[in-house]
Amino acid sequence: MSTAHQTNQETAMKAFVLREYGSPDALELKHIDRPTPGPDEVLIRVRATSVQPWDWHFMRGEPYISRLMPGMLGLRKPSVSILGADLAGEVVSVGNKVTEFGPGDEVFAMPQRGGGFAEYACVPVTEVAPKPATLSFEEAAAVPLAAATALLAVRDQGRIGPGQRVLVNGASGGVGTFAVQLAKAYGAHVTGVCSTRNLDLVRSLGADEVIDYTKQDFTREGGPYDVILYIAGRRSFLECRKVLKPKGVCVMIGGAADRWLQPAGLVFSALIVSRFTSQKAVLADVVGDKETRRNLLELSALIAADKLTPVIDRVYPFEELPAAVRYQEEGHAPGKVIVTL
Ligand SMILES: NC(=O)c1ccc[n+]([C@@H]2O[C@H](COP(=O)([O-])OP(=O)(O)OC[C@H]3O[C@@H](n4cnc5c(N)ncnc54)[C@H](OP(=O)(O)O)[C@@H]3O)[C@@H](O)[C@H]2O)c1
């Protein structure tokens, strides 16, 4: 028993708890009390969660610049003690203001302040939706944050429509595998950028063309594109501009990480530079988005219509969650990394 008071076996749960910034070893498997739902919350028995850059940025407290941003990482200690921003599971109980769900309902959720790395999680009802009927818990847990990010980028920031030429840089990762499918679902001609081993995967998701970033530089040939969805790598906005149409848009989602600044520096420098150019850089940021339920429902509809399928790279048992984080952090997972409970 790890909490200050005795934890009741009946109401205890296993959770990976983060007390200090560090490597995946900082995630400690503990028995702690189950959370109790507030009036607007849903208590969920978690069956699967996913691991993504969100988790290890919070775990390591990096980039350091993000410790200074309100609502992001804590200055000296993690601002989130149980990570996991995606989950799928069954409703156990609901707060007294929740009317949409009841015990036994199968749901998936995007808890903006984490909670998925535990057997039970309390999630605001606005961040929960019915689990897509055709997906398993593992598949459903792959969807929320990565696919919602891709949806915001395609639908809202990129405003992608039929016939547009779209380049997805980072097409094989968690966000990219959804972005390629969504850009196709919205009618675009899609070029996916990935490494040699992922060319077939990206083609299978519907990309019309693929560029192998180990052999070709997308900023020097091809295009021009109406929209670039910028997810991975270290290309500056000035380089991307060369293959954007005069009124083209570069949607900034992420990029290569480092300890101090990146990918925040790459993203925000693009936003500043684009104030002085005809082509625009815009930010797609799912953190703080107030439309989580609506987005989950739209993603469910696309899944039901067979236009969106999660790509799962690896599945780990709960006890091996730190190994899952270690693997995801290497930055080369094709698709999503899932943990089951
Ligand atoms: N703005 C937001 O709200 C938001 C939300 C979610 C994620 N993000 C950010 O988006 C980024 C991607 O997230 P993710 O979940 O997709 O990560 P991920 O699953 O770890 O993506 C890794 C993928 O990136 C590919 N990649 C690495 N270097 C590349 C390069 N130079 N060119 C093209 N592809 C490259 C890798 O392929 P190879 O193995 O072939 O290298 C791998 O498939 C991260 O920076 C993350 O923080 C932002």
The ligand as a MOL file (V3000), in Angstrom:
LIG
                    3D

  0  0  0     0  0            999 V3000
M  V30 BEGIN CTAB
M  V30 COUNTS 48 52 0 0 0
M  V30 BEGIN ATOM
M  V30 1 N -0.9290 20.1400 -31.7980 0
M  V30 2 C -1.5480 19.1370 -31.1820 0
M  V30 3 O -2.6550 19.2930 -30.6220 0
M  V30 4 C -0.8840 17.7940 -31.2200 0
M  V30 5 C -1.6140 16.6430 -30.9170 0
M  V30 6 C -0.9920 15.4130 -31.0490 0
M  V30 7 C 0.3500 15.3610 -31.4290 0
M  V30 8 N 1.0260 16.4990 -31.6570 0 CHG=1
M  V30 9 C 2.4370 16.4640 -32.0680 0
M  V30 10 O 2.4860 15.9030 -33.3580 0
M  V30 11 C 3.7210 15.1930 -33.5270 0
M  V30 12 C 3.4270 13.7880 -33.9950 0
M  V30 13 O 2.6360 13.1010 -33.0490 0
M  V30 14 P 2.3180 11.5720 -33.3140 0
M  V30 15 O 1.4240 11.1060 -32.2450 0
M  V30 16 O 1.9510 11.3600 -34.7280 0 CHG=-1
M  V30 17 O 3.7850 10.9590 -33.0820 0
M  V30 18 P 4.3360 9.5480 -33.4730 0
M  V30 19 O 3.2280 8.5670 -33.5740 0
M  V30 20 O 5.4550 9.2500 -32.5490 0
M  V30 21 O 4.9260 9.7960 -34.9520 0
M  V30 22 C 6.0830 9.2190 -35.2880 0
M  V30 23 C 6.1570 9.1010 -36.8130 0
M  V30 24 O 6.8450 10.2200 -37.3510 0
M  V30 25 C 7.6190 9.7660 -38.4400 0
M  V30 26 N 8.7640 10.6370 -38.7070 0
M  V30 27 C 9.8420 10.8490 -37.9180 0
M  V30 28 N 10.6840 11.7290 -38.5130 0
M  V30 29 C 10.1090 12.0830 -39.6920 0
M  V30 30 C 10.4960 12.9600 -40.7510 0
M  V30 31 N 11.6370 13.6540 -40.7290 0
M  V30 32 N 9.6590 13.0720 -41.7980 0
M  V30 33 C 8.5020 12.4030 -41.8730 0
M  V30 34 N 8.1020 11.5330 -40.9050 0
M  V30 35 C 8.8970 11.3900 -39.8310 0
M  V30 36 C 8.0330 8.3820 -38.0040 0
M  V30 37 O 8.2790 7.5860 -39.1270 0
M  V30 38 P 9.7070 6.8790 -39.3520 0
M  V30 39 O 9.8130 5.7690 -38.3770 0
M  V30 40 O 9.6240 6.3960 -40.7300 0
M  V30 41 O 10.7580 7.9350 -39.1270 0
M  V30 42 C 6.8490 7.8560 -37.2190 0
M  V30 43 O 5.9790 7.0670 -38.0100 0
M  V30 44 C 4.4250 15.2850 -32.1770 0
M  V30 45 O 5.3350 16.3580 -32.2240 0
M  V30 46 C 3.3140 15.5890 -31.2110 0
M  V30 47 O 3.7660 16.2590 -30.0520 0
M  V30 48 C 0.4390 17.7140 -31.5730 0
M  V30 END ATOM
M  V30 BEGIN BOND
M  V30 1 1 1 2
M  V30 2 2 2 3
M  V30 3 1 2 4
M  V30 4 1 4 5
M  V30 5 2 4 48
M  V30 6 2 5 6
M  V30 7 1 6 7
M  V30 8 2 7 8
M  V30 9 1 8 9
M  V30 10 1 8 48
M  V30 11 1 9 10
M  V30 12 1 9 46
M  V30 13 1 10 11
M  V30 14 1 11 12
M  V30 15 1 11 44
M  V30 16 1 12 13
M  V30 17 1 13 14
M  V30 18 2 14 15
M  V30 19 1 14 16
M  V30 20 1 14 17
M  V30 21 1 17 18
M  V30 22 2 18 19
M  V30 23 1 18 20
M  V30 24 1 18 21
M  V30 25 1 21 22
M  V30 26 1 22 23
M  V30 27 1 23 24
M  V30 28 1 23 42
M  V30 29 1 24 25
M  V30 30 1 25 26
M  V30 31 1 25 36
M  V30 32 1 26 27
M  V30 33 1 26 35
M  V30 34 2 27 28
M  V30 35 1 28 29
M  V30 36 1 29 30
M  V30 37 2 29 35
M  V30 38 1 30 31
M  V30 39 2 30 32
M  V30 40 1 32 33
M  V30 41 2 33 34
M  V30 42 1 34 35
M  V30 43 1 36 37
M  V30 44 1 36 42
M  V30 45 1 37 38
M  V30 46 2 38 39
M  V30 47 1 38 40
M  V30 48 1 38 41
M  V30 49 1 42 43
M  V30 50 1 44 45
M  V30 51 1 44 46
M  V30 52 1 46 47
M  V30 END BOND
M  V30 END CTAB
M  END
